[in-house]
Amino acid sequence: MILTNARILTFDDAHRVIDSGSVEVRADGSIGSVRSGRARGADTVDAGGRLLMPALINCHSHLYSTLARGITLPGAAPADFPAILKKLWWRLDRALNEDDVYYSALIGLIDAAKNGVGTVIDHHSSPNACAGSLDAIERAYRKVGLRGATCYETSDRDGKAAAAAAIAENVRFLDRRRRDDTVGAAFGLHAAFTLSDRTLRACVEANQPLAGAFHIHLSEDRCDRGAVSRLSRLGILNERTLAAHAIHVTAAERKVLARSGVNVVHNPQSNCNNAVGTAALLELFCDGVTVGLGSDGYSPRLWEEFKTALHLQKVRARDPRVGYAEAYAAAFRNNRAIVRKIWGVEVGRIAPGAKADLALYDYFPPTPMDPGNLFGHLLFGISNAPVDSLMVNGRWVLREKQCVNLDERRVADKASRRARALWERF
């Protein structure tokens, strides 16, 4: 297949903008030639002059949270982050059953696809439906057609038996998914403040023969301050670790993260919503920390995370000139580097040999566009444009704004019934 008559943003090393070009999609799901000019023939697909760019990557999300949309909490609103966890998220995850897990993931992945996201890195918890829960999420990935990875959140908050079950689920799924570049696996950990040294050592020991990447929340709130040195001492932090948030870290801790090669994932909208603080994005970059971008399950719109990441740094520094390079790097350079480093998959650029994870946008630029002014078009134009089509691994997931592999309305109806029963249990 050849996609032709497209304005192409390659996001390759040269950040090329091809005003009218063609991209070859090979049968194995990879990209072949990328060139200027229109192609002709029976195997061509006319993009109609739309903008073609790599599908977006969300490096930290919680698909299980999707069925909480619109849920009402009884009593007074939570006053701080620990109260939010106890009153909402830890009650919700204990109420989930396997069907809830599946439909929550389906809806979350559909929403991601319709917003141009081709890869979602998930972090899951369902203590009363732990065994096999990651298989349910995997089925949802394959049904929708997205790429990603998932893991199970190990924690001591529900007791020793629940922690042991979480470790077992991570080990089982990691062992099955080690050679899969479509739906991968990691070893999930909640956060240092809900994990004992004993449990963390058990996780390190269980993970050792599998060499899975640890996926953990790090210093999201003040209650998790000081976690960096403890996690480093216990062998959790290394170049394949995915650490979400890193808000309450000191200058010395940032240097530890940089030396260890830890991959931090910034989740700006969730941080705002939970009032936990703002990550020092500029300082993290300055100290050499690899920082990617995620949503923490707050929204499927990674474009909004990109915008918020930029604007928060401007406000934080009280300087309208800052944040551009860091927001761009997190969303469009580091996210792809993280996926390549941990799961060995080349996504996030349009270049020969990379995976054909591509998004078509209804964006027809009203002003000149070139590598020098690309950021302005991303921020003020492309981020607001409708997604027409999405392709993952060379296969259509979304075509003319419609899901290819399932009936979205039917899935939503079923999910709504699941959510009603879930809320009653909640």
N, C-alpha and C positions, 0 to 999 in steps of 0.2 A: 504494500500500500504506500502511496505517496500523498502526503498532505501538501497541497499547493495553493498559490494565490493567498498567502498569509504574510502578515507583518510579523517577523520573528524576533523575539528577544531570546538570545541564546543562553545568557548567564554563564558563558564560558569564560576562559581567562581573559579574553579581549573584550568581554561585555558587548559583543556585536549586536547591532540593530540592523536587520535585513528588511528593507522596506517592502519588498515583494519577493518571497522565496518559497522553497520547497524542502520538505523533510521526508526522507525515506524511513518507513517503519518496516523493519524486517519481521519475518514470520516467527522468530524466536523472542519477539518482544523488545528488541533493542533498536537503537537508531542507526541508520546507515548514513547515507550522504546528507549533507546540509548545504544548500547552495542558493544563490540568487536566481531569480527567473522562475517562470512557470513551467510545470511539467504537463505532459498530455498523455492520454492513454486510458485504457479500461480500468487500470488499478489506481487511478488518481481520485482524490477527494478534494473538491473545491472548498476552501475555507471562506470564500466570499470576502476576502480582504480583511478578515478579522485578525485580531492579535493572538499569536501563538506563543506560549511561554511554558516553562516547566511547571508541572503541577506542584502546588505548595506542600510543605512538610510541617507537620505539627509534632514537635518532639516531646510533649508531655500532655496527656489528657486523661480523663476518667470517663470512659463510656458508660459506666454503671450509673452515673449521675443524671443521665438524660431523662429518665422517668420521674425525676424530682421537679421538673419544670412546672411551676405554678403551685407546688405543694404549700400548705399552710401549716405553720408551726404554732402549737398551742402555747398560751401563756406569754410572758414577756419576751421581747426580742433578746437574743444572746448578746452579752455585753462585751465579749472578747473572743479571740480565736479558739481557745480551748472549749469555751461554751458552745461555739458554733459546731465544733467537731462532735461534742457529746449530745447536743440537742438535735442536730440534723444528720450529719453524715454517718456517724457511728450507729445511729438508730436505723437509718435507711439501709445501710449495707447488711445489717443483721436481719432485716425484713425481706431481703431479696431471695427469690427462688431461681431455679435454672431457667425457666421461661422468661422471667423478668430480665435476667442477665442477657439473654439472647435478643429480646426485643429492644432493650435499652441500647445495646450495641448496634443493632440494625438501624435504628432511628439516628443515633449519633453519627454513624458512618454515612448514611444518606445525606444528612445535613452537611457533613464535611465535603462530600463529593459535589454538592450543589454550590459550594463556596470555593471550588477550585483546589481543594486539598486532596492529594493523591496518596499521602502516607500519614498514618496516625500512629503514634507510639502511646499505647494504653497502659494504665496502671489500675489494677482491679482489686476489689474486695467484696466478698459475700460470705461471711463466716458460717452461716447456716446452709450454704449451698457451695461449699468450697471445692470438693472433689469433682473434677470434670468441668468446672466453670470456665476454665480457659479454652476448653474445646468448644463450648457454646459461643464464645467470643470469636474463635477462629472461624466457625461456621458463618458467622455474620460477616466477617471480612470477605470470605469467599463468595457469599451470596451477593453482596453489594459490588464486589470487584476491586476493593481498595487494597493497598499495600500497608503493612505495618508490623507491629510487634506488641505483645502483651505479657503481663507477668502478674503474679499474685502478691498482694500486700501482706507481708509477714509482720506481725505485731504481737506483743504480750498483753494487749489490753483486754482480750477475751479469754485469757488463761493459757496454761501450758498446752492443753490438748489442741486448741485452735492454732497456736503457734506451730506446733508439730505438723498439723494438717496443712498449713500454709507452706511450710518448707517442702512437704511431700508433693504438693501440687506444682510448685515451682520446678522441682527436680523432674517430675514426670513429664511436664510440658517441655522443659528445656531438652530433655533427652530425645523427645519426638521431633522437635523443630530445629535441631541444630543445622540441618542441611537445607533449610527452606528459605529462599530469598524473597518470598512473597509475604508469608505470615511468620515472623520470627518470634523469638522469646527472650526474656531477660529474667533475672532473679529479683523479685520485688521485696522491698522493705518499706515500712511506713516511714518512721522518723526515729532519730536516736532517742527522743524522750519517751517513746513507748516500747523501746527494745532494751532488754537487759544485755549485759556483756555476755552472759551465758548463751542467750539466743543468737546474738550476733556471731559468736564463735561457731555455733552449730550451723549457721547459714554459710559461713566461710568454708567450713569443712564439707558440707553437703555440695556446695557449688564447685569445689576444687576440681574434681574429675570432669566437670562439664564446661568449665571456663566460661560461664555465662556472665553477662554484664549485670552489675547491680544497678537497680533503679530505685532511688530513694528520695524522700523529701528532706531538704537540708536547710536548717535555720530559717524556716518560713516565718516563725513567730519568735518573740523574745523567750518563750518557754523552751525553745530548742537552741538557745545560745550555747556556745562552747562545744558544739557537736563535732566540729571539724577535727580537732585533735584526738578526740575519742575514737571516731570512725577511722581516722588514719592509723592510729595505734592498733586497731583490731583488724586491719587489712581490708577495709571496705573501699577505700578511695584509691583509684588508679585510672589509667588512661581510657578504660572502657566503662567507667562508672558514669551513670546519668544522674545528676543531682539537681532536683527541681528547687528553684527559688533562690537560695543563698542570699537572703536579705540581711539577716543579722549576723554578718561575719565581719571580723576585724581585718585591719590591714595585714596583720601577720597571718591570719587564716587565708586571706586571698592568695598570699604567696605560697602557702601549703597547697592550695588547690591548683595553682599554676604548675608547681614543681611535680605534683602527682599526675598532671595531665587530665584532671577531672573535667567532665563536660557538664557545665552548669546550664540549666534551662530557665530562662526568664519568662514569667507568666504575669504580665503587668495588670491585665484587667481583673483577674482573680485577686491579686494582691490589693488592688484598690477596693474591691468589693468586700474583702475580709478585713480591711483597714489594718493590715499587718505591717505596712511600711513599703518602701520603694527600694528595689535593688540598686546598688551603686554601679550601674552599667558602665559608666565611663571609667571608673576606677578598676573594675574587673578586667576590662579590656586593656587598660594601661599596664596592669600587672601581669598580663599574658595569659589570662584565663580564657579558655574556649567557652563562649556563651552562645547558646542557641535560643530558639523562641518556641513557646508552647502556649496552651490555653488553660491548662489545669481543669478542663471540663467546663469552663465558664461559658464559652461560645465556640461554635464551629467556624466562625469567621476569623481566620488567622490574619487577614488584612487589618482587622480592628486591633489585634495585638501589636502588629507592626506600627500602626499609627500611635497607639498608646505608649509603646516603648519609646518612641521618639519624643512625644510631647511631655511625658513624665520627666525625662532627663533635662529637657529645657527648663521646666518648672523647678526641678531639683537644683539645677545649677544657676538658676535665674539668669540664663544666658541663651538668647534665641539662636545662637550660632552652633550650638553643640547637638550631638546625638545622631546626626545623619549617618555618619560612617558606621557607628555601632549598631543602629537599628537595621541598616542594610545588611551588614555582615552577619548579624544574628539570624535574620530571616532567610537570606539568599545564599550565604556562603557557609556559615557554620552548621546550619541544620543539615545540609547535604554532607558536610564533612563528618558530622556525628554519625549519620546513618551508614556512611561508608566505613568508618572506623570500627563501629560496633557490629554491624550486620553484614558488612562487605558488599553492599549494594550501591551502585553508581546511579543516583537519581539527582534531580535538581539542576540539570543543565542539558542543553540541546547540543549534543556533540556525538560524533560517531562512537559507537560502543556503549554509550550510556543507555539506561532503560528508557523506553518510550512512554514515560509518564508525562502527559502533555495536557494543557488546558487551553481552550479557545475562548476568548472574551469578545463581547460586543463592544470593542473599543476602537474607534476610528479617530485618531488624534487630531484635534483642531489646530494644533501648533506643531512646528518641527520637533522631531524626536531623534536623539542621537545618544551615544554613550555618555556624553558630558552632561545632559540634562535629564537622564533617565529617572533619577530619584524624584524629580518633580512630577513626572508622568505617573510613576508608581503611587505616590502619595495622594495626588489630587485628581487622578483620572482612572487609572487601571483598577485601583482598589475599590472604586465605586461602580465599576462596570459589571453588567450581568455576565455570568458564566454560561456560554452556549453549550459547550461540550467538554467532556473530560475523558481522557484515555489513560489507562494504567497497564503497564506491561504490554503495550501494543493492542489492547482491547478496549473498546468503548465501554465506559461506565455510565456516562451521561451523553445524550445526543439530543440536540435542539431542546435543551433544558429538561429533558425527561430521562428518568432512570431506565437503563436498558435491561437490567437483569431482574427487575421485580416491579410489582405494582405498588407504588409509593402510598397511594391512598388506602389500599387494603392493609398494608403494613401499619400505617398510622392508626387505623381503626382497631386493629388487634392490640397495638401498643397502648392505646387509650384504655381498653378494657383491663389490660394487665396493670396499668398505672392506678386505676380506680381500686382494684383489689389490694394492690401494694399499699396505697395510702390508708386503706382501712386497717391493715395490719400494723402499719406505722403508728 
